[in-house]
């Protein structure tokens, strides 16, 4: 009776303020960026989180996870669950809700030279993802959105003392600056459907991006030599896809086990590059002024081989009480990576991640209405310089429900937070990196496409 009455209430359009705020922050993030990560010089740069904020609060748990108020784009088989929310103390399914799931990242990185007091700290704010989930029918869902995959941002200075190779006499001091910028993005669309307890899904999109690198070299103690500037600008784009499956085993008292697998095969992406070699001087404001163009070549065609990735895992949970825990294992075949025919300082990588979520039984207290998440991960990074780069970290998350307004009683919103602390490298590596990331997201759901009913 109460549900039928709520259907009769006038529907309101999705509020634009949260979305507009997120778009503004995403656009402004480039201006706020101060990141300087030397490891982003290799491969496609620093790989960004490949999961939503709900999963990040649980250490990245995603292969077997499915939710009706967030979009798990890591495994598209989860899209079949947009409609599958049970009413409490009943086997009846609630009406499917359209989901808007979005977030931003706030990061602080500290680079440490092992066994020294040298360290460098940088902060950054950037767009994380924007995803929409739509329940088409029972056990069938659709999702589309945009997210960044990697970022390149570094500036490294190297000072060298030049000597005569025969006599050993001092010649000059050279200052070389290596710079890089860019990254990759993936707009995608996918669908997932369930047949009995088996769910299947696929995502397809267009992976595109750029990589701009430069090398400036100057002789400090002599003035008769002009500086040299080598730049390489790469752009690339091509189709990208991944697929997934989930299998749910129902247990007693609304408990379940869900097994998950997500796979992305090795894929080839087309690209082009522009090369420039020039001598230069600097202006009064520090700008580069070309003296002579030594070599220039444009639109050189090439390919990027993007490696395969495999994620397998499980979750154990309860449909009504909302608790869940589980673990994943991830394998990435970066040894197959090629960038315009060249190998790089990368390797096959792996990671184990585990986490849990707990929602207390709602009571009179405010904190009893929150969802609590915790997780950890460990493995090896895909970048290898002399030694493997071990990675490890822990996370904590909160799901804060937003009470629906009287004008829009069918809307349900959750404010998501994820706090992550991670380490990359140890005293055997050239650099250690400590990372603190705060992910802030908003999950907005509403009843759309529902026929009006009368009681």
N, C-alpha and C positions, 0 to 999 in steps of 0.2 A: 504493500500500500504506500509506504513512504517512498520507495523507489519510483513508483508510478507517478506520485505527485511531483517528485523532483524533475521528471522528464517534461512535465507541463510548464516548468518555469522557463522564462525567456532566456535564450542563450545569448551569450556575449562573445564578441570576438576576442581572440588571443591578445592579451595586453602587449603593447609594443615597447614599453619602457625598458624591461629587462633585456630584450633583444637589441634595442638601439644602444643601450649602454655597453653591451658586449661588443658590438661592432665598432663603437668608438674606441674602446680599449684596444681592440685588435689593430685598428688603424694607427693608434698612437704608440703602440708597442715598439715600432721601428725607431721612433724618436727617443724612446726611453732606453733603448738597448745599449748596454755597456759591456756586453759579454766579450771575453777574450779567452778562448779555449784552444791552446795549441794542438790538442788531439783532434780538433775538427779539421785539421789540414789533410787528414788521411781519409780514404774511402769517400763516402758521400757526406762526411762531417759527423757531428754528434747526432746520434739517433734519438729522436724524441719519444716520449711514452706512447706505446701502441695500444692504449686502452683508455677507457673513460675514467672519470674521477672516482666513481663508485668502486671500480676494480683497483685503482691505485691505492685506496685506503686499505685494501686487503693484499698488499704486496704485489699487485698485478694479476691476481686470480681472474681467469677469463674463459678458459677452454670449456668448462662445464657449467658456467654461470649464465643465468637468464633472469631477466627482471622486466616487470611491466611498467616501471616508472623511469627507466634509463635505457640507453641503446648500447648494447655490447657489440660494437662493430668489429671486434677482433674475431669473433666467431659468428658469421651470418646465420647459422642455424638457430641462434637465439631469437631471431626476428619472429619465429612462429609463436613465441610466448607472449606477444603483445596483448593477446586476447584472453590469456589463460589464467586470470586471477579469480580464485574462489572466494565467494562470500564466506565470512566466518560462520562456523557451525553449519555449513551447507555445502552440497556438491554443485550448486548452481554457479555458473560462470557470470561474472560481471560483464557489462558492455565494454568493448575495447576502447581504449583511450589513445588519442594521438599524442605523441611525445615530442617535446622540444628539449634537447639535451645539449648544453653548451658549457664552455669553461675557458679560463685563462690560467696561465702559469706565472708564478713569481719565483725567481730563482736567485740563489746566492752561491757562487762558486769560489773556492779557495784553492789555489795551486801552491804546492809545497815542494821545494827541492829537498829530497831526503838528506838527513844528517847535516842540515844547515838551518839557519834561521830565516832564510829567504822564503817569502811567500807573496802571493798576489791575489787580491780579492776583487771580484766583479759581480754586479747585480744586473738583473734583466727581468723584463715583463713582456710576455708575448702570448699571442692567440694560441689556444690549445686545440679546440675542435668545435664544430657546430654540426649537430646531427638531428634529423627528424625521423621519427618512427611512426608508421601508420598501420593499424590493424585492418587488413582488407576483408578478411572473413575469419571465422573461427579456425585457429591453427595455421593462419597464413598472414604474414606481415611483410611490409616494405619499408626500406630505410634509404635515405640519401643524405649527403652532407659533404663537408670539407674539413680536412685536417692537414697540418704540416707533418712530414715524415722525418726531416733532418734539417740541421742548420750548420752553416759554415761561418765562423767568425773568429779571426785570429790576427794578431800583429806581433811579430817576433823580431827582435833586434839582435844581431850578432856582430861583435867586434873582433877583428882578426889582425894580428901583427904579421905583416908580409916581409919575408926575407928572401935574399938571393939564394936559389937552390944550390949554387956552387960554393960561394964564399961564406954564406950564412949571414952576410951583412944586412942590417935593417934597411928596408926600402920605404915602406909607408904603412899606414894603418887604414884598414878598410872597414867601413860600416855598411852592413847589408841588412835590409829590412824586408821581411817576408810578410805579405798580407793576403788575406782571403776573405771572401764573403759569398753569401748565397744560401741555397738550401733547396729542398724539394717539397712538393705539395701533392695531395691526392684528393680531388673531388671524385665521389663514387656514388653508386646506387646499387642496392642489393635486395634480395628477397629470401625469405625462409619459410618453409612449410613443414607441417608434421603429418606423418602417417602413423597413427597409433602412437606409440611411445618413441618413435624414431623421427628426428627432425633433421632436415637437410637445408643448406643455404649456400648462396654464392654472392660475392661482391664483384662488381666490375667498375673500373674507373680509368682516369687518364692521369698517369704519373708524369709530372713535369717539374722543371726547375732550372737552376743555373748554378754555375760555379765559376767565380772570378778570382784569379790568383795573380799576384804581382810580386816582382823582385826588384827592389831599388838598391843600387850599389854605388857608393861614393868613396873616394880616397880623401881622408881627412887632412893629412899634413901637406898635401900639394894642391895647388889651385889651377894648374895648367890642364888638368884632365876633367872632362865633363862626366857627369853621372850617367849611369846606364839604367834603363827601365825596361824590364821584360814583363809583358802582360799576356795572359791567356784567358779568354772569356769563352766559357762553354755554356751551351743551352741544350736542353734535351726534353723529350716528351714522347709518350707512347702508352698503349693500352696496358692495364694492369688488372689482375684478377686474383681472387683467392676463394676458397670454398671451405665448408665446415659441416660437421655433423654432431649431433648430441643424441644420447639415448637415455631415457629416464626409466628408472626402476622404482616403482611405487612400493613403499613399505607400509607397515601398520601405523595408525595414528597420525596420518598426513605426513609422515616422514618419507624421504626419497633419496635415491642416489642418482646423480646424472653424470654420465661419462661424456667427454667432449674431445673433439679433434679438429684442428684448423690447419689447412695446408695452403701454401703458396709455392708454386713451382718456379724453376728458373725461367726468367723472362728477359727478352732483348728489347731495348729501348733505343730509338734513333736519336741522334744528336748532331750538333755542328759546333765548330770552334773558330774563333778569330784570334790570330797571333799578331803581336806587335813587339818589335825590338827597336828602341830609340835611345838617343842621347838627349839629356835634358839639363836644365838648370832650374833653380827655384826662384819664384818671385818674392816680393816684399812680404806677402801674406802667407808664404810657404807653399804656394801652389806650384804644380809642375808645369814648366814651360818647355815645349819641345824645341830642340836644336836641329836634330836631323833624324829622319826615319830610316833606320838601317835595313829593316825587313818588315814586311807586312803581308799577311795572307788572311783572306776572309772566307767564311762559309766552307770550312773543311769538314766533310762528312765523316761521321763515326758512329759507334754503337757503345751502349753501356749494357753489360750483362749483369742483371739484378739477380741475386742469389735466391735459392729456395729456402723456405722456412717451414718448420713443423712445430706445432704446439699440441700437446696431449695432456689431459688432466681429468680431474673428477671433483665433484662437490657432493657433500651430504647436507641435507637441509630439511626444513619443515615448511610446508606451504602456508600454514595458518599463522604460526608463531613468528615466522620471518627470520629464524636463525639459519646460518649456513657456514660451513667450513670446507676447505678443500686445498688442492695443490695442483701445480702445472709443471711440466718439463718442456723447455723450448730449445730447439736446435736450429742454428742458422748456418748455411753452407757458404760462408763468405770467401772460401778458397776459390770458388768459381767466379768471383767478381772480376770484371774487366772494365776499364775505363778508357775508351778509344783504343782498345787493343793492348793496353798496359796493365800490368799487375800493380798492386799497391801493398803497403804494410798492413795487411789485414789477414785474418785467419778465421777458421770455423769457430763459432762461439756457442756457448750453452748457458742456460740459466734455469735454476729451480726456484719457484716462487710458491708461497703458501699464505693463506690468510683465513680470516673468519669475520662474520658479521653477526651482531646480536641486537635484537630489538626488544627491550623490556615490555612487559605487559603494561599498557597504558594505565596510569593511575592519576592521582591528583597533582603530583609534582611535575614540574616542567621537564626535568631530565628523563622522566620515564617515557616521554614521547619521542626521544631521539633514537637514532640508530647508531651503533658503535661498531667500528671496523678496525682491524689490526692485521698486520702482515709483515713478511720479510722476504728477501730474495738473496741469492748468491750464485756466482758463476764466473765466467770469463768474458771480457770485452772482445769485440770483433777487431779492434786495433791491436797490432803487435809490433813493438819496437824493441828488438833484442830479446826482451822477456815478455811473457804473457802478462796481461793486465787483469788481475783479479778484481771482481766487483762484488759488493755486498751492501745491503741496506735494510732499513726497517721503515714501516709506515704506520700511520694512525689516521683514521677518518671518522667524520661525523656526517650523519644525514639529519638535517633539521627541517621538519615539516613546517610548511607555511599554511596557516588556517585559511580556508576558502572564505571569500567575502559573501555577503548576502546577495549581491548582484550577480555573482557567478558561483553558485553552490556546487556545480559539477566540475569545477577546476580543482586540481590537486597539484601542489608545487612542493618541491624539496630543494633546500639549499644545501649543497654538498661541499665538504671541505676534506682535503687530503694533505697530510703533513708527511713528507718523505725526507729521510736523511740517508745519503749513500756515500760510499767510498769507492774510488777507482785507483788501483795501483797500490804499491807498498814500497818499502825501503830498497827493494831490488830494482825498481823502475826509475827512469829518469825524473819523472814527476809523479807526485801523488795529488789526487784531486778529491776534495770534500765538497759535497753538494747538499744544499738544503733547498727543497722545493715545496712551495705552498700552492696547491691547485684549488681554485675557487670555481664552482660551477653552479648551474641552476637547471633543475629538471622540472619542466612544466608540462602537465598533462590536462587534457580536456576531452569531454564527450563530443565527438563530431560524427556527422553522417548517421545520426540515430533518428529513426522515424518517431514522430510524436505519437504518444499513446494516451488513451483516456481510461480512467479506472471507473 
